[in-house]
């Protein structure tokens, strides 16, 4: 085993752009996919749109919806199929959106749970049995990453590719259902992703399509009403006052989910929360530091140019000071990988930015990139797909991007990363610039 890690370390040092693969010039870019509307086939009391999310170091939140408002918010669970030794009771809510009335949305926090363990569970005391596996307590751990999912046939392809190989946690940098106010599409999306989101924790942040706000002299609809009600994340557990930004630890990785559409200027609640959150990170306990948001700070695609610039100027110094390893974003419907960067300049102590907004949305791909290509951009391609971030140990991780290619998932780009927490140069630089930033 020691020789294996030595081999990986040698490759990382010798070939910093290891596994950088070139896009196939003869690959035909697929058109936008057809919308899939997924219906509920059970009774009004049966759970639907079931998904789980991490809710503390050894807890998971189970969320689901029932059309019957009398179903109790309880989850029975255990380590053996059909044998539920534990029971937890949570809460429920519903919301109105013009003439639409949601079903009863249940949220139940269960635990404490053992790591790397499969739990079987049932929602509301009836219906089918589900199961999920808790993440490992330490390395290695693997994350599947896909943004701007939507609910098209390309979404279904992406999810099938994600589910074809095991992973521990799913990360989604915004734009989930593409409901855009059409609330039944939220229900359809929940049903579409249930086979995956009920089996592994799904950790999401909001995108522009989650805003759904309307303000006029006659009508006022608060932003993120549907998103906040349906996709409750562990913001309270992380000391945040908003479901739009939060953080969590998992197996030696500290992940910060930021809100591109929440106030982020210096002095804002999100900015102050981020300062406190990053200051508490112990890189000996969580040597990897990852940030996820929706609108890119770096982007060479012609789509959405400059939309993340104000947030970058406000928050990038905080991320640089904390030595964030990697930043995942969505919004642009294409894939792009940047070198380590800070303040629009290549910097070995800055985070690597990755745009992964190619999950399968209905709007199609962002096909046009600016030319000539920026030297900061290492790889870019407009295709649907997903990514995988596997952290092997405290020092090394591997990123790969998998293009949707008909029924197959094709690895087109990849790179090894070394955690900035073990970089003597960056650690020293961080200490010397502490007061400046």
N, C-alpha and C positions, 0 to 999 in steps of 0.2 A: 504493500500500500504506500509506503514511504517513497518508493521509486516512482510510483504513479504520480504523486504530487510533485516530485522533483521534475518529472517529465513535463507536467503542465506548466510549472514555473519557468522552465527553460524556454518553452514555446512562447510564453507570454513576453519574456524579456527579449527574445530574439526576433519575434514577429508580432509587433504591437497591433497590426491590422490582420491578425490571423483569421482565416476563413472568410475574408472579404470576397464575396462571390459576385460575379458580374451578371447583370440582368440579361436574359435571353433576348437578342435583337428581333427574333422572329415570333416572340410571344404576342398573341393578339389580345389586347386589353378588352375585358368583358364590358358590356353595357350595364346600365343600372338594372337591378333585379326587380322582379315582380313582387308586390306586397303579399305576404302570407297572413291571412286572418285565421287565428287559431281559436276555435270555439271550446266552450266547456261542455263536457259530455256527461258529467255527473249530476247529482241532485243538488238542490239549493243548499243543503247542509254539508255536502262534501267539500273538503278543502281544495282550493285551486290557487295557482300562482305562488306555490310554495318556494321560498328561498331562505337560505341561511347566511348569516354574516357573523364575523368575529365581534365579540362584545366584552373584551377584557382578556386577561392572560389565560384564563381557563374556562371561559364562558362563550356560548354561542347564542345568537338571537334567531329564533325561528319566526318567520313572517308568512302569513297567508291570508286569503280572502274567502269569505263565504257569502253567498247571497242571502242566506238565512241569518238574520240578525240575532237570533236567540242561541246560536252555537257558542258554547263557552270558550274563553281564551285560555286553553290549557294544552300542554304537550306532555304526553307520556313517552318515556324513552328508557332504553336499556342497551346492554351490549349483546343481547341475543335476540334474534328475530322472533317477534311475537311475544316476547317476555319483557314487559315494561316495569322495571323496578323503581323508577323515579317518576315524579310528576311535578310539573311547574305551572304556575298560573301567572298570566300576564295581563295585558290590557288590550283594548280595542278602540277603534275610532272609525268614523266615516266622514265623507265630505260631499258637498254639492258643488257642481260647476255648471252654471246656467241650469238647464233642464236635466242634466245628468246627476244621478245620485249613485255614489259608489256603494259597493257591498261593504260588509263589515271587515275592516282591516285589523288583523290580529298580530300582536307582537308579544312573544314570550321569550324571556331570557332563561336559558337552562345551564346548569353546571353546579359545582365545578366538574370539569371533564378531564379525562386522561388524554395525553397527547398521542398521536399516531394510532388512534383507536376508532373503529367503526361503531357508530351508534345507530340503532334502529328507533324510529319514532313515529308517532301518530298524532295528528292535529285535531283538536276539538273533540276527542273521544270517539271518533268514527272515521270511516273512509280508509283509503289504502295506507299501507305502511311505506314509509320512506326511510332512507338511510344516508348518513354523511360520514366522512372521515375527518377527524381533527388533524390539524397540521402537526408536524414533528416538533419536538422541543428544541432542537438545534439543527445544525447543518447536516446533510444537504437539504435544501428546500427549493421547490420549483414553482414559479408563478406563470400562469397563462395571462397574456395581456391582449386586449382588443378594445378599440374605441369605436364610437359612432356606429353602433351595431344596427339599429333599426330592426325590421322584421321582413326581410325579403328572402328569396331563394338563395341569395349569396350569404345572408346571415345564417341560414340553415346550414350552408356548406361550411362556413367558418366554425360554427358551433360543433358540427360533426367532426371536423378536424381537431378541434380543441379536445373533444371528448374521446378521441381515438387513442390518445396517449395520456397516461396518468399525470396529474399535477396536484398541487396542494391548495393553492388559493388563486382565484380569478380576480384580476384587476381591470377596471373599466374606467378610462379617463373621460367620461361624459358622453352625452347624447345616447340615451338608452332606447326609448320606444319610438321616437319621432311621431308622437301623438299630435303635437302642435295644437293642443286644445281639443282634439277629437278623443274624448276620454275612453271610449270603447277600445281604442288602440292600446291604451295602457293595459287593459285587461288581456287583450290578445298577446301583447308582448310578454306579460307575466306567465301566460300559459306556454308560450313558445320556449322560454328559457327554463321552465320548471325542471325538466329532466336533468339539467346541468346544475342549476342554481340550488336545487334541493340536495345535491350530493357533495358539493364543495362550497366553502365560503365565497361569496361574491362581495367584493368591496368596490364601491362605486363613488364617483363624484359627479357633480352636475355639469351639464353643457348648456349651450344656448337654447337647445330645443326643450330643455326642462323648465325654462322660465315661465312660459304660458301666462304671462300677466297681461291684463287689459285695464287701461285707465282712460276714462273719458268723463265727460260731464254727467253722463247717464249711468255708466257701468264702471265698476271697479272690481278687478279680480286680482287678489294678491299673488305675487310670483311664487313659483315652486310649490304651489299648494298640493298638486298631485304627487310630485316627486317626494316631498317631505313626508307625506302621509304613507306612501307605499314603500319607500326604500329608506328605512330608518337605519342610520349608521351609528357607530359608537362615539358620537361627539361628546356626550356627557362624560363618558369614561375617560376621555382625553382632556377634559377641562375646557372644552369649547362650549360656547353658548349657541352655536348654530350647526344644524345638520349639513350645512354647505361646506364645512371644513373641519377636519379632525385628524387624528393620528392613531396609530396602533403599532404594537410590537408583535412580531411573529418570528420565532426561531432565529434570533440574532439579527433581524432586519427591522429597522424603524422606518415606517412608511408614513409620510405626511400627505394627506389629500387636501389640496387647496381649492378654493372657489374662484374661478375666473369671473363669475358674475355676482360675487359678493364684494362689498367695499374692501379694497386692498391697499389704499394709500397709507403713507406713513401716519401713524396715530389712529388708524381705523381699528375696530375690534379684531379683525382677522390678522392684521399686521402685528398687533400687540400679543395676540395669542401665539402667533408663529414665533415671535421672539422668545417667549417663555418656553414653548415646546422644544425648540431647538437647543435652548440653553440647558435643558434637563437631559438631553441625550448623552448616554454614557457609551462611548465607542468601544469600551472594553466588553460591555455586555451586548451591545448591538453595533458591531463594527460596520455594518452596511446601513447607509442612509439613502432613502429613495423618496422622491417627491413626484406627485401625480396631479396634473391640472388639465384643463381643457384647451384653451387657446394658446398656441405655440409662442414662445418667446423668440425662437429662431426658426426661420421658414424661408426656403428658396422657391416655393411654389407660388404661382401667380395668385392663387386663391387665398383669401383672408390675410393679405399682406398687412403687417403692422398692427393687427388687432390685439396682440399681446404685449405691445411695446410699453405701454404705461405700467402694466403690472410688472414687467421685467425691470424697469427702472426703479420701481418702488421696492421690490422684494429680492432681486438678484443678489445684492450685497449680503443679505441675510443667509442665503443658500451658500454663497461662496465662503463666507466666514465659517459656516458650519461644516464645510467640506462635504457637501452632498455628492454622492457618487453618480446618480443617474436621475434624469427627469423624463417621465413619460407624459406625452400630450396627445390630444386628438384634434378634432375640428377640421383639419385639412384631410380630405379623403384620398390619402396616399400614404406611402411609407417613406420616411427619411431619417437617416442617422447622421448626426454631427459628431465631430471630434470633441474632446473636452474643451470647454469654452467659457469665457467670462468677459462681459462687457464688449461683445462683438470681436473678441480676439481669442485665438487659440491659446489655451492656458492649461498646463498639465494638472493644475490643482482645481480646475472648475469641473462641473458635472458634465456628463455626456447627455445630450438631448436627443430624444427619439420620438418622432411623430408616428403614431400608430392609429390614425383615424380611418382605417380601411376595413372595418369589420363587416360591412355589407349594406350600408344605408341605401335608401331609395333614391337619393339624389344623384348617385353615380360617382365616378372617380374624378379627382382633380388632376386632369391629364397634362397640364402645362406647367413646366418649370422654367424659372428665369435662366437666361443664358447671358454670358458665360457662367458656369457653375461657380459658386463661392468656394474658396479653398477650405472653408469650415465644414462644408457638406461632404461627407465621405461616401454615402450611398443613398440613392433616391429612386423610387419607382412607383408609378401609379397603378397599383393592382390591389385587389381585395386579399385579405389575409389576416394572420394573427402572429403574435410573438411569444417567445418563451424565455424567461429569465431564471436561470438555474444558478443558485448560490451554492458552491461546493464546500467552502469553508470560510474562515475569517478573512482570508486574503483574496481569494479568486472566485470569479463568477463567469458565466458564459451567457451571452445574448444571441438568440437566433430569430430570424424572421421567416415565416412560412407562408408562401404565396398560395392562394387558392388556385388550383389548376385542375379544373373538372372534378373528378372524384378523388384526386390525390392532393396531398399537402406537400409542397415542394420547398425545401430549404434554399433560400436564395441569398441570404446575407447572414453573417455571424461575426462575433468578435469576443475575445476574452477581455475581462476587466480585472484590474487590481484595485482593491479598496483603498480609498484615500486615507483611511484610518491607519494604514501601515506605511504610508509614504513619509519618510523622514523629512524630505524637502517640504512637502505640503504641511505637515504638522508644525514644523519650525516656522514656516511662512505664516501659518494661521495665528501662531502665538505672537509673532512680531507685528502683525497688522490688526490685532484685536481692538486696539483703541481707535484706529483709523476707520474701521467699518462700523 
